[in-house]
Amino acid sequence: MPLPDGLHPDAQTHAMIGERFAARVFAAGGPFATPAPSTSG
């Protein structure tokens, strides 16, 4: 995860940040998770 200019992450690190972000926010209970289907009916 080198920082080429000592401040900004490189492309590989940006991809890793995006993957980790998506895994957390779209996971169950995350802020962008799809609500579970209702079992009442």
MOLINTA-V890051 format. One record per residue. N is the residue number from 1. PHI is phi in radians with two decimals (NA if undefined). BURIAL is + if it has 24 or more other ideal C-beta (glycine too) atoms within 12 Angstrom, else -. D_LAST is the distance of its C-alpha to the last C-alpha in Angstrom with 2 decimals. Layout:
# MOLINTA-V890051
N&PHI&BURIAL&D_LAST, N&PHI&BURIAL&D_LAST
This chain:
# MOLINTA-V890051
1&NA&-&50.10, 2&-1.24&-&53.33, 3&-1.89&-&53.68, 4&-0.93&-&56.23, 5&-1.88&-&57.46, 6&1.40&-&56.65, 7&-2.33&-&53.86, 8&-1.81&-&51.36, 9&-1.21&-&49.42, 10&-1.40&-&50.14, 11&-1.05&-&47.74, 12&-1.11&-&46.65, 13&-1.21&-&45.82, 14&-1.03&-&43.89, 15&-1.09&-&41.75, 16&-1.11&-&41.17, 17&-1.05&-&40.24, 18&-1.09&-&37.70, 19&-1.13&-&36.15, 20&-1.15&-&35.90, 21&-1.05&-&34.48, 22&-1.07&-&31.75, 23&-1.06&-&30.88, 24&-1.44&-&30.42, 25&-1.36&-&28.74, 26&-1.71&-&26.18, 27&-1.25&-&25.39, 28&-0.94&-&22.30, 29&1.53&-&22.92, 30&-1.34&-&25.54, 31&-1.12&-&25.97, 32&-1.99&-&25.07, 33&-1.18&-&22.29, 34&-1.33&-&19.26, 35&-1.04&-&16.22, 36&-1.15&-&14.08, 37&-1.12&-&10.86, 38&-1.27&-&7.79, 39&-1.71&-&6.40, 40&-1.43&-&3.70, 41&3.06&-&0.00
